[in-house]
Amino acid sequence: MGRTIVRLLCLFMIILWVSELQAENAEKKRFTVSGYVKDSSNGETLIGATIVAAGSSLGTATNAYGFYSLSLDPGQYELQFGYIGFKTGSRVVNLKGDVTINIELDPQTQQLEEFEVVGNKQGVDLRKPEMGSSTLPMKTIRQ
C-alpha cells in the first residue's frame, strides 16, 4: 500500500510538471502574419518589398512570388510595408492568432526638373562617319 501511494504521488508530480511546461510553452507561442504585397495600379506582385514591425528590428521581405511571412509574439504591432518607387503602407494588427494581410501599394510618381545635356569637347570631326569602325589587317583575318 505504501508503494501505491508513492507511485500515485510520483504520477501526480509528473502530471503537474508536464502541465506547467505546456502552460509555459503556450505563453511563449508565436503567431505568423503572412500575405502578398502587390502593385495597386496593375495587381503585379512586388518582389523584395519590405515588411517591418514598427519600433523593432523585426522584419522580412517578400519572395519571388510577392509572399511574406513574419513570426511575432502575441501583441499589437504596426506593420510598415515599403518598396522603392511606391508609397509606404501600414496596418495595425493585434496578434492573438495567425493572420493574413494582403496589401496593395500605390506607385509614387515624382515630376523631375528639366535638365539639359551640354558637351564641349574640342577637335571632334563630325564630318567623317567612321564612328564605331575598326580595321583588321588581312593577315589577322586569314588566321
DSSP file (Angstrom, degrees, kcal/mol; ACC not computed):
  #  RESIDUE AA STRUCTURE BP1 BP2  ACC     N-H-->O    O-->H-N    N-H-->O    O-->H-N    TCO  KAPPA ALPHA  PHI   PSI    X-CA   Y-CA   Z-CA
    1    1 A M     >        0   0    0      0, 0.0     4,-1.7     0, 0.0     5,-0.1   0.000 360.0 360.0 360.0 -35.8    0.0    0.0    0.0
    2    2 A G  H  >  +     0   0    0      1,-0.2     4,-1.9     2,-0.2     5,-0.1   0.869 360.0  51.4 -64.4 -37.5    2.9    2.3    0.7
    3    3 A R  H  > S+     0   0    0      1,-0.2     4,-2.7     2,-0.2    -1,-0.2   0.885 106.3  54.7 -67.4 -37.0    4.3    1.8   -2.7
    4    4 A T  H  > S+     0   0    0      2,-0.2     4,-2.5     1,-0.2    -2,-0.2   0.905 108.2  48.4 -62.6 -42.4    1.0    2.6   -4.3
    5    5 A I  H  X S+     0   0    0     -4,-1.7     4,-2.5     2,-0.2    -1,-0.2   0.908 111.9  49.6 -65.6 -41.7    0.9    5.9   -2.5
    6    6 A V  H  X S+     0   0    0     -4,-1.9     4,-2.5     2,-0.2    -2,-0.2   0.914 111.8  48.8 -63.7 -42.3    4.4    6.7   -3.6
    7    7 A R  H  X S+     0   0    0     -4,-2.7     4,-2.8     2,-0.2    -2,-0.2   0.916 111.5  48.9 -63.9 -42.8    3.6    5.8   -7.2
    8    8 A L  H  X S+     0   0    0     -4,-2.5     4,-2.6     2,-0.2    -2,-0.2   0.904 111.4  49.6 -64.1 -40.8    0.5    8.0   -7.2
    9    9 A L  H  X S+     0   0    0     -4,-2.5     4,-2.4     2,-0.2    -2,-0.2   0.918 112.1  48.1 -63.8 -42.6    2.4   10.9   -5.7
   10   10 A C  H  X S+     0   0    0     -4,-2.5     4,-2.4     2,-0.2    -2,-0.2   0.923 112.9  48.3 -62.9 -43.9    5.1   10.5   -8.4
   11   11 A L  H  X S+     0   0    0     -4,-2.8     4,-2.4     1,-0.2    -2,-0.2   0.910 111.6  50.1 -62.0 -42.6    2.5   10.3  -11.1
   12   12 A F  H  X S+     0   0    0     -4,-2.6     4,-2.3     1,-0.2    -2,-0.2   0.902 110.7  49.4 -62.5 -42.4    0.7   13.4   -9.7
   13   13 A M  H  X S+     0   0    0     -4,-2.4     4,-2.5     2,-0.2    -2,-0.2   0.891 110.7  50.1 -65.1 -40.1    4.1   15.3   -9.6
   14   14 A I  H  X S+     0   0    0     -4,-2.4     4,-2.6     2,-0.2     5,-0.2   0.916 110.2  50.2 -64.3 -42.9    4.8   14.3  -13.3
   15   15 A I  H  X S+     0   0    0     -4,-2.4     4,-2.4     1,-0.2    -2,-0.2   0.920 111.8  48.0 -62.3 -43.7    1.3   15.4  -14.4
   16   16 A L  H  X S+     0   0    0     -4,-2.3     4,-2.0     1,-0.2    -2,-0.2   0.916 112.3  49.3 -61.8 -43.0    1.8   18.8  -12.6
   17   17 A W  H  X S+     0   0    0     -4,-2.5     4,-2.0     2,-0.2    -2,-0.2   0.916 112.2  47.3 -63.6 -44.2    5.3   19.2  -14.2
   18   18 A V  H  X S+     0   0    0     -4,-2.6     4,-2.3     1,-0.2    -1,-0.2   0.906 112.2  49.3 -64.9 -42.7    4.0   18.4  -17.7
   19   19 A S  H  X S+     0   0    0     -4,-2.4     4,-1.9     1,-0.2    -1,-0.2   0.859 109.6  52.6 -67.4 -32.8    1.1   20.8  -17.4
   20   20 A E  H  X S+     0   0    0     -4,-2.0     4,-2.1     2,-0.2    -1,-0.2   0.903 109.2  49.3 -66.8 -41.2    3.4   23.5  -16.1
   21   21 A L  H  X S+     0   0    0     -4,-2.0     4,-2.4     1,-0.2    -2,-0.2   0.901 110.2  50.9 -63.1 -41.6    5.6   23.0  -19.2
   22   22 A Q  H  X S+     0   0    0     -4,-2.3     4,-2.2     1,-0.2    -1,-0.2   0.888 108.9  51.2 -64.2 -38.7    2.6   23.2  -21.5
   23   23 A A  H  X S+     0   0    0     -4,-1.9     4,-1.7     2,-0.2    -1,-0.2   0.901 110.4  48.9 -65.4 -40.8    1.5   26.4  -19.9
   24   24 A E  H  X S+     0   0    0     -4,-2.1     4,-1.5     1,-0.2    -2,-0.2   0.916 111.9  48.7 -64.0 -42.6    4.9   28.0  -20.3
   25   25 A N  H  < S+     0   0    0     -4,-2.4     4,-0.4     1,-0.2    -2,-0.2   0.868 108.2  54.4 -65.6 -36.2    5.0   26.9  -24.0
   26   26 A A  H >< S+     0   0    0     -4,-2.2     3,-0.8     1,-0.2    -1,-0.2   0.876 108.0  50.2 -65.2 -36.2    1.5   28.3  -24.6
   27   27 A E  H 3< S+     0   0    0     -4,-1.7    -1,-0.2     1,-0.2    -2,-0.2   0.826 111.6  48.3 -69.6 -31.0    2.7   31.7  -23.2
   28   28 A K  T 3< S+     0   0    0     -4,-1.5    -1,-0.2    -5,-0.1    -2,-0.2   0.409  82.6 130.2 -89.8   1.7    5.8   31.7  -25.5
   29   29 A K    <   -     0   0    0     -3,-0.8     2,-0.3    -4,-0.4    -3,-0.1  -0.285  45.3-150.6 -61.6 137.8    3.8   30.8  -28.6
   30   30 A R        -     0   0    0     43,-0.2     2,-0.3    41,-0.0    43,-0.2  -0.785   4.5-144.7-106.9 154.1    4.4   33.0  -31.6
   31   31 A F  E     -A   72   0A   0     41,-3.3    41,-3.2    -2,-0.3     2,-0.5  -0.826  11.9-125.3-118.4 159.0    2.0   33.8  -34.4
   32   32 A T  E     -A   71   0A   0     -2,-0.3    67,-2.6    39,-0.2     2,-0.5  -0.888  11.9-164.6-111.7 130.3    2.5   34.3  -38.1
   33   33 A V  E     +Ab  70  99A   0     37,-3.0    37,-2.8    -2,-0.5     2,-0.3  -0.957  29.3 158.8-104.7 126.6    1.5   37.3  -40.1
   34   34 A S  E     +Ab  69 100A   0     65,-2.2    67,-2.8    -2,-0.5     2,-0.3  -0.936   4.1 111.7-144.9 166.3    1.6   36.5  -43.8
   35   35 A G  E     -A   68   0A   0     33,-1.7    33,-2.5    -2,-0.3     2,-0.3  -0.985  54.5 -64.6 160.9-164.9    0.3   37.6  -47.2
   36   36 A Y  E     -A   67   0A   0     -2,-0.3    67,-2.5    31,-0.2     2,-0.5  -0.902  26.3-148.1-119.6 146.1    1.1   39.2  -50.5
   37   37 A V  E     +c  103   0B   0     29,-2.1     9,-2.7    -2,-0.3     2,-0.3  -0.972  29.5 175.6-113.2 124.1    2.3   42.7  -51.4
   38   38 A K  E     -cD 104  45B   0     65,-2.5    67,-2.9    -2,-0.5     2,-0.5  -0.842  37.6-103.0-129.3 162.8    1.1   43.9  -54.8
   39   39 A D  E >>  -c  105   0B   0      5,-2.9     4,-2.7    -2,-0.3     3,-0.5  -0.739  26.6-148.7 -81.0 123.8    1.1   47.0  -57.0
   40   40 A S  T 34 S+     0   0    0     65,-2.8    66,-0.1    -2,-0.5    -1,-0.1   0.746  92.0  58.7 -69.1 -22.0   -2.3   48.7  -56.8
   41   41 A S  T 34 S+     0   0    0     64,-0.4    -1,-0.2     1,-0.1    65,-0.1   0.797 129.7   3.1 -80.3 -27.0   -2.1   50.0  -60.4
   42   42 A N  T <4 S-     0   0    0     -3,-0.5    -2,-0.2     2,-0.2    -1,-0.1   0.430  91.5-116.6-139.4  -1.5   -1.8   46.6  -62.1
   43   43 A G     <  +     0   0    0     -4,-2.7     2,-0.1     1,-0.2    -3,-0.1   0.516  61.0 148.2  78.7   3.9   -2.0   43.9  -59.4
   44   44 A E        -     0   0    0     -5,-0.2    -5,-2.9    -6,-0.1    -1,-0.2  -0.462  51.9-110.2 -73.0 144.6    1.5   42.6  -60.0
   45   45 A T  B     -D   38   0B   0     -7,-0.2     2,-0.7    -2,-0.1    -7,-0.3  -0.448  25.3-128.5 -73.6 148.5    3.3   41.2  -57.0
   46   46 A L    >   -     0   0    0     -9,-2.7     3,-0.9    20,-0.2     2,-0.4  -0.879  18.0-149.2-103.7 113.5    6.3   43.2  -55.7
   47   47 A I  T 3  S+     0   0    0     -2,-0.7    16,-0.1     1,-0.2    17,-0.1  -0.680  80.0  13.2 -84.2 126.4    9.4   41.1  -55.2
   48   48 A G  T 3  S+     0   0    0     14,-0.8    -1,-0.2    -2,-0.4    15,-0.1   0.618  81.7 157.5  85.5  13.4   11.7   42.2  -52.4
   49   49 A A    <   -     0   0    0     -3,-0.9    13,-2.3    14,-0.2     2,-0.3  -0.441  38.6-124.7 -66.7 146.5    9.1   44.5  -50.7
   50   50 A T  E     -EF  61  82C   0     32,-2.6    32,-2.4    11,-0.2     2,-0.4  -0.746  21.2-167.6-101.1 144.2   10.0   45.1  -47.0
   51   51 A I  E     +EF  60  81C   0      9,-2.7     9,-2.5    -2,-0.3     2,-0.4  -0.995  14.3 177.1-128.2 122.9    7.7   44.4  -44.1
   52   52 A V  E     -EF  59  80C   0     28,-2.2    28,-2.9    -2,-0.4     2,-0.8  -0.982  33.1-129.4-131.3 137.4    8.8   45.8  -40.7
   53   53 A A  E >   - F   0  79C   0      5,-2.6     3,-1.4    -2,-0.4     5,-0.4  -0.788  45.3-116.2 -81.0 113.2    7.2   45.8  -37.2
   54   54 A A  T 3  S+     0   0    0     24,-3.1    24,-0.3    -2,-0.8     3,-0.1  -0.164  94.6  20.4 -56.5 140.4    7.5   49.5  -36.3
   55   55 A G  T 3  S+     0   0    0      1,-0.3     2,-0.3    22,-0.1    -1,-0.3   0.590 115.7  75.7  78.7  11.0    9.6   50.2  -33.3
   56   56 A S  S <  S-     0   0    0     -3,-1.4    -1,-0.3     2,-0.2     0, 0.0  -0.855  83.3-118.4-140.5 176.7   11.5   46.9  -33.5
   57   57 A S  S    S+     0   0    0     -2,-0.3     2,-0.4    -3,-0.1    -3,-0.1   0.182  76.2 116.2-101.6  15.6   14.2   45.2  -35.5
   58   58 A L        +     0   0    0     -5,-0.4    -5,-2.6    12,-0.0     2,-0.3  -0.723  37.9 117.6 -90.2 130.7   11.8   42.5  -36.7
   59   59 A G  E     -E   52   0C   0     -2,-0.4     2,-0.3    -7,-0.2    -7,-0.2  -0.984  33.6-161.5-172.6 178.0   11.0   42.3  -40.4
   60   60 A T  E     -E   51   0C   0     -9,-2.5    -9,-2.7    -2,-0.3     2,-0.3  -0.899  17.6-122.3-157.8-177.9   11.2   40.4  -43.6
   61   61 A A  E     -E   50   0C   0     -2,-0.3     8,-0.2   -11,-0.2   -11,-0.2  -0.957  32.3 -98.9-136.2 155.5   11.0   40.8  -47.4
   62   62 A T        -     0   0    0    -13,-2.3   -14,-0.8    -2,-0.3     6,-0.2  -0.407  37.1-131.2 -73.6 151.5    8.7   39.3  -50.0
   63   63 A N    >   -     0   0    0      4,-2.4     3,-1.9   -16,-0.1   -15,-0.4  -0.036  44.9 -70.0 -87.9-165.2    9.9   36.3  -52.0
   64   64 A A  T 3  S+     0   0    0      1,-0.3   -17,-0.1   -17,-0.1   -19,-0.1   0.611 135.3  49.7 -66.5 -12.1    9.9   35.8  -55.8
   65   65 A Y  T 3  S-     0   0    0      2,-0.2    -1,-0.3   -19,-0.1     3,-0.1   0.313 119.3-106.7-107.2   6.4    6.1   35.5  -55.7
   66   66 A G  S <  S+     0   0    0     -3,-1.9   -29,-2.1     1,-0.3     2,-0.3   0.629  76.6 137.6  78.9  13.6    5.4   38.6  -53.6
   67   67 A F  E     -A   36   0A   0    -31,-0.2    -4,-2.4   -22,-0.1     2,-0.3  -0.713  30.3-174.7 -96.9 142.8    4.7   36.5  -50.5
   68   68 A Y  E     -A   35   0A   0    -33,-2.5   -33,-1.7    -2,-0.3     2,-0.3  -0.927   9.8-169.9-131.6 159.6    5.9   37.3  -47.0
   69   69 A S  E     -A   34   0A   0     -2,-0.3     2,-0.4    -8,-0.2   -35,-0.2  -0.950   6.1-179.6-150.2 128.2    5.7   35.5  -43.6
   70   70 A L  E     -A   33   0A   0    -37,-2.8   -37,-3.0    -2,-0.3     2,-0.5  -0.987  15.5-149.6-136.4 122.7    6.7   37.1  -40.3
   71   71 A S  E     +A   32   0A   0     -2,-0.4     2,-0.3   -39,-0.2   -39,-0.2  -0.809  26.6 168.7 -95.6 128.0    6.5   35.3  -36.9
   72   72 A L  E     -A   31   0A   0    -41,-3.2   -41,-3.3    -2,-0.5     3,-0.1  -0.930  37.2-103.2-135.7 156.8    5.9   37.6  -33.9
   73   73 A D        -     0   0    0     -2,-0.3    22,-0.2   -43,-0.2   -43,-0.2  -0.389  59.0 -79.7 -70.0 157.6    5.0   37.2  -30.2
   74   74 A P  S    S+     0   0    0      0, 0.0     2,-0.3     0, 0.0    22,-0.2  -0.281  88.1  80.2 -57.5 145.8    1.3   37.9  -29.3
   75   75 A G  E    S- G   0  95C   0     20,-1.3    20,-3.5    -3,-0.1     2,-0.4  -0.886  81.6 -53.6 146.3-175.5    0.6   41.6  -29.0
   76   76 A Q  E     + G   0  94C   0     18,-0.3     2,-0.3    -2,-0.3    18,-0.2  -0.835  52.4 174.5-101.7 133.8   -0.3   44.7  -31.1
   77   77 A Y  E     - G   0  93C   0     16,-2.9    16,-3.0    -2,-0.4     2,-0.6  -0.963  30.7-139.1-135.7 149.7    2.0   45.8  -33.9
   78   78 A E  E     - G   0  92C   0     -2,-0.3   -24,-3.1   -24,-0.3     2,-0.5  -0.960  26.4-155.7-105.5 114.7    2.1   48.4  -36.6
   79   79 A L  E     -FG  53  91C   0     12,-3.3    12,-2.1    -2,-0.6     2,-0.5  -0.780   3.1-156.9 -92.4 131.0    3.4   46.7  -39.8
   80   80 A Q  E     -FG  52  90C   0    -28,-2.9   -28,-2.2    -2,-0.5     2,-0.5  -0.936   3.0-160.2-112.1 128.7    5.0   49.0  -42.3
   81   81 A F  E     +FG  51  89C   0      8,-3.5     8,-2.5    -2,-0.5     2,-0.3  -0.913  16.9 174.5-110.1 129.0    5.2   47.9  -46.0
   82   82 A G  E     +F   50   0C   0    -32,-2.4   -32,-2.6    -2,-0.5     2,-0.3  -0.970  15.2 168.4-139.2 152.5    7.7   49.5  -48.3
   83   83 A Y    >   -     0   0    0      3,-0.4     3,-2.0    -2,-0.3   -34,-0.1  -0.939  45.5 -95.4-158.6 138.8    9.0   49.2  -51.8
   84   84 A I  T 3  S+     0   0    0     -2,-0.3     3,-0.1     1,-0.3    -2,-0.0  -0.332 112.0  18.1 -60.3 130.2   11.2   51.6  -53.9
   85   85 A G  T 3  S+     0   0    0      1,-0.3    23,-2.8    22,-0.1     2,-0.3   0.522 111.2  94.2  87.2   7.1    9.1   53.8  -56.1
   86   86 A F  B <  S-H  107   0D   0     -3,-2.0    -3,-0.4    21,-0.3    -1,-0.3  -0.937  80.8-103.2-130.4 152.4    5.9   53.2  -54.0
   87   87 A K        -     0   0    0     19,-3.0    19,-0.2    -2,-0.3     2,-0.2  -0.480  46.0-106.1 -69.7 143.0    4.2   55.0  -51.2
   88   88 A T        -     0   0    0     -2,-0.2     2,-0.3    17,-0.1    -6,-0.2  -0.475  35.8-159.0 -71.3 139.5    4.7   53.3  -47.8
   89   89 A G  E     -G   81   0C   0     -8,-2.5    -8,-3.5    -2,-0.2     2,-0.3  -0.843   7.0-168.8-115.7 156.8    1.7   51.4  -46.4
   90   90 A S  E     -G   80   0C   0     -2,-0.3     2,-0.3   -10,-0.2   -10,-0.2  -0.994   8.5-172.7-145.7 153.0    0.9   50.4  -42.9
   91   91 A R  E     -G   79   0C   0    -12,-2.1   -12,-3.3    -2,-0.3     2,-0.5  -0.995  19.4-137.3-142.0 139.5   -1.5   48.2  -41.0
   92   92 A V  E     -G   78   0C   0     -2,-0.3     2,-0.4   -14,-0.2   -14,-0.2  -0.860  26.8-176.3 -97.2 132.2   -2.1   47.8  -37.2
   93   93 A V  E     -G   77   0C   0    -16,-3.0   -16,-2.9    -2,-0.5     2,-0.7  -0.994  22.8-152.4-133.1 135.9   -2.6   44.2  -36.2
   94   94 A N  E     -G   76   0C   0     -2,-0.4     2,-0.6   -18,-0.2   -18,-0.3  -0.904  26.1-143.8-105.5 103.4   -3.4   42.7  -32.7
   95   95 A L  E     +G   75   0C   0    -20,-3.5   -20,-1.3    -2,-0.7     3,-0.1  -0.569  49.7 136.0 -79.8 113.2   -1.9   39.3  -32.8
   96   96 A K  S    S-     0   0    0     -2,-0.6     2,-0.3     1,-0.4    -1,-0.2   0.269  81.8  -8.1-126.6  -0.9   -3.9   36.6  -31.0
   97   97 A G  S    S-     0   0    0     -3,-0.1    -1,-0.4   -65,-0.0   -66,-0.1  -0.949 102.7 -44.9-174.7 180.0   -3.5   34.0  -33.7
   98   98 A D        -     0   0    0     -2,-0.3     2,-0.3    -3,-0.1   -65,-0.2  -0.412  59.0-166.4 -65.5 140.1   -2.2   33.6  -37.2
   99   99 A V  E     -b   33   0A   0    -67,-2.6   -65,-2.2    -2,-0.1     2,-0.5  -0.973  17.4-148.2-133.9 143.1   -3.3   36.5  -39.6
  100  100 A T  E     +b   34   0A   0     -2,-0.3     2,-0.5   -67,-0.2   -65,-0.2  -0.961  17.9 178.9-110.3 124.7   -3.2   37.0  -43.3
  101  101 A I        -     0   0    0    -67,-2.8     2,-0.4    -2,-0.5    -2,-0.0  -0.947   5.0-173.6-127.9 110.2   -2.7   40.6  -44.5
  102  102 A N        -     0   0    0     -2,-0.5     2,-0.4   -67,-0.2   -65,-0.2  -0.854  13.9-175.0 -97.6 137.6   -2.6   41.3  -48.3
  103  103 A I  E     -c   37   0B   0    -67,-2.5   -65,-2.5    -2,-0.4     2,-0.5  -0.980  20.5-150.6-137.9 146.8   -1.8   44.8  -49.2
  104  104 A E  E     -c   38   0B   0     -2,-0.4     2,-0.4   -67,-0.2   -65,-0.2  -0.974  16.5-150.7-116.0 129.0   -1.5   46.9  -52.4
  105  105 A L  E     -c   39   0B   0    -67,-2.9   -65,-2.8    -2,-0.5   -64,-0.4  -0.783  13.8-126.7-100.4 142.9    0.9   49.8  -52.5
  106  106 A D        -     0   0    0     -2,-0.4   -19,-3.0   -19,-0.2   -67,-0.0  -0.698  27.6-111.5 -87.7 135.5    0.4   52.9  -54.6
  107  107 A P  B     -H   86   0D   0      0, 0.0     2,-0.7     0, 0.0   -21,-0.3  -0.356  26.8-137.7 -61.3 144.8    3.1   53.9  -57.1
  108  108 A Q        -     0   0    0    -23,-2.8     2,-0.3   -21,-0.0     0, 0.0  -0.924  20.5-165.5-109.5 113.4    4.8   57.2  -56.1
  109  109 A T        -     0   0    0     -2,-0.7     2,-0.4     2,-0.0   -23,-0.0  -0.748   3.9-168.0-100.7 146.9    5.4   59.5  -59.0
  110  110 A Q        -     0   0    0     -2,-0.3     2,-0.7     2,-0.0    -2,-0.0  -0.997  20.1-132.3-133.3 137.7    7.7   62.5  -59.0
  111  111 A Q        -     0   0    0     -2,-0.4     2,-0.2     0, 0.0    -2,-0.0  -0.799  27.5-147.2 -87.8 118.4    8.0   65.3  -61.5
  112  112 A L        -     0   0    0     -2,-0.7     2,-0.1     1,-0.1     3,-0.1  -0.570  18.1-108.7 -86.0 150.2   11.6   65.8  -62.3
  113  113 A E        -     0   0    0     -2,-0.2     2,-0.1     1,-0.1    -1,-0.1  -0.400  41.7 -95.6 -71.8 153.0   13.0   69.3  -63.2
  114  114 A E        -     0   0    0     -2,-0.1     2,-0.3     2,-0.0    -1,-0.1  -0.440  47.1-175.6 -68.3 141.8   14.1   69.9  -66.7
  115  115 A F        -     0   0    0     -2,-0.1     2,-0.4    -3,-0.1    -3,-0.0  -0.966  15.4-146.0-139.8 158.6   17.7   69.4  -67.5
  116  116 A E        -     0   0    0     -2,-0.3     2,-0.6     2,-0.0    -2,-0.0  -0.981   9.2-142.5-128.4 134.3   20.0   70.0  -70.5
  117  117 A V        -     0   0    0     -2,-0.4     2,-0.4     2,-0.0    -2,-0.0  -0.859  24.7-176.9 -97.6 125.1   23.0   67.9  -71.5
  118  118 A V        -     0   0    0     -2,-0.6     2,-0.3     2,-0.0    -2,-0.0  -0.972   8.3-167.1-126.3 135.4   25.8   70.0  -73.0
  119  119 A G        +     0   0    0     -2,-0.4    -2,-0.0     2,-0.1     0, 0.0  -0.907  12.5 177.1-119.0 150.8   29.1   68.9  -74.4
  120  120 A N        +     0   0    0     -2,-0.3     2,-0.3     2,-0.1    -1,-0.1   0.013  22.4 149.9-142.0  33.0   32.1   71.0  -75.2
  121  121 A K        -     0   0    0      1,-0.0     3,-0.4     2,-0.0     2,-0.2  -0.534  36.2-142.6 -72.2 131.4   34.8   68.6  -76.5
  122  122 A Q  S    S+     0   0    0     -2,-0.3    -2,-0.1     1,-0.2    -1,-0.0  -0.606  70.5  30.0 -93.9 152.8   37.1   70.3  -78.9
  123  123 A G  S    S+     0   0    0      1,-0.2     2,-0.6    -2,-0.2    -1,-0.2   0.665  72.7 142.0  81.3  18.9   38.7   68.8  -82.1
  124  124 A V        -     0   0    0     -3,-0.4     2,-0.9     2,-0.0    -1,-0.2  -0.831  41.0-149.4 -95.9 125.3   36.0   66.3  -83.0
  125  125 A D    >   +     0   0    0     -2,-0.6     3,-0.7     1,-0.1    -1,-0.0  -0.812  17.3 178.6 -96.5 103.8   35.4   66.0  -86.7
  126  126 A L  T 3   +     0   0    0     -2,-0.9    -1,-0.1     1,-0.2    -2,-0.0   0.443  67.4  80.1 -84.9   0.2   31.8   65.0  -87.2
  127  127 A R  T 3  S+     0   0    0      1,-0.1    -1,-0.2     2,-0.1    -2,-0.0   0.708  79.5  74.2 -80.6 -18.4   32.0   65.0  -91.0
  128  128 A K  S <  S-     0   0    0     -3,-0.7     2,-1.8     1,-0.1     3,-0.2  -0.846  70.8-154.8 -96.9 114.2   33.6   61.6  -91.0
  129  129 A P        +     0   0    0      0, 0.0    -3,-0.1     0, 0.0    -1,-0.1  -0.323  57.6 118.5 -83.8  57.9   31.0   58.9  -90.3
  130  130 A E    >   +     0   0    0     -2,-1.8     3,-1.6     3,-0.1     2,-0.2   0.098  30.5 140.6-108.9  21.2   33.6   56.4  -89.0
  131  131 A M  T 3  S+     0   0    0      1,-0.3     3,-0.1    -3,-0.2     0, 0.0  -0.467  74.3   9.5 -67.3 130.9   32.3   56.1  -85.5
  132  132 A G  T 3  S+     0   0    0      1,-0.3     2,-0.3    -2,-0.2    -1,-0.3   0.614  96.0 132.0  79.1  13.1   32.5   52.5  -84.3
  133  133 A S    <   -     0   0    0     -3,-1.6     2,-0.3     2,-0.0    -1,-0.3  -0.727  33.9-169.5-100.4 151.0   34.5   51.2  -87.1
  134  134 A S        -     0   0    0     -2,-0.3     2,-0.4    -3,-0.1    -3,-0.0  -0.956  13.5-138.8-132.8 152.1   37.6   49.0  -86.8
  135  135 A T        -     0   0    0     -2,-0.3    -2,-0.0     0, 0.0     0, 0.0  -0.947  13.6-167.0-114.6 136.2   40.3   47.9  -89.3
  136  136 A L        -     0   0    0     -2,-0.4     2,-0.1     3,-0.0    -2,-0.0  -0.974  22.7-123.2-118.8 131.2   41.7   44.4  -89.4
  137  137 A P    >>  -     0   0    0      0, 0.0     4,-1.7     0, 0.0     3,-0.6  -0.394  24.8-117.4 -67.6 151.2   44.8   43.5  -91.4
  138  138 A M  H 3> S+     0   0    0      1,-0.2     4,-2.3     2,-0.2     5,-0.2   0.832 114.0  61.4 -58.6 -34.8   44.4   40.7  -93.9
  139  139 A K  H 3> S+     0   0    0      1,-0.2     4,-1.4     2,-0.2    -1,-0.2   0.891 104.6  47.7 -60.5 -41.1   46.9   38.6  -92.1
  140  140 A T  H <4 S+     0   0    0     -3,-0.6    -1,-0.2     2,-0.2    -2,-0.2   0.892 110.1  52.0 -67.7 -40.8   44.7   38.7  -89.0
  141  141 A I  H  < S+     0   0    0     -4,-1.7    -2,-0.2     1,-0.2    -1,-0.2   0.905 107.5  52.5 -63.2 -41.9   41.6   37.7  -91.0
  142  142 A R  H  <        0   0    0     -4,-2.3    -1,-0.2     1,-0.3    -2,-0.2   0.849 360.0 360.0 -64.2 -34.5   43.4   34.7  -92.6
  143  143 A Q     <        0   0    0     -4,-1.4    -1,-0.3    -5,-0.2    -2,-0.2   0.508 360.0 360.0 -69.6 360.0   44.4   33.4  -89.2
